[in-house]
Amino acid sequence: MSFDVLEKLEAKIQTAVDTISLLQMEVDELKEQNGKLGDENQQLRQQQQAWQERLQALLGKIDQVEESV
């Protein structure tokens, strides 16, 4: 093999290594975002559950009023 071919191969390998490194950093960032969104999703589910419970309580009170009338 000539020196030129080895230099081109080295450049391509370095480009591949750089690309892999960037992709790994992007994966790490996406994992972090996913974790944050998972936490936010859990909070929203808890809020939704609280609203449903409040709504059920109000509907129960309405039913009681209707039954007493």
Residue pairs with C-beta under 8 A, 6 or more apart in sequence:
none
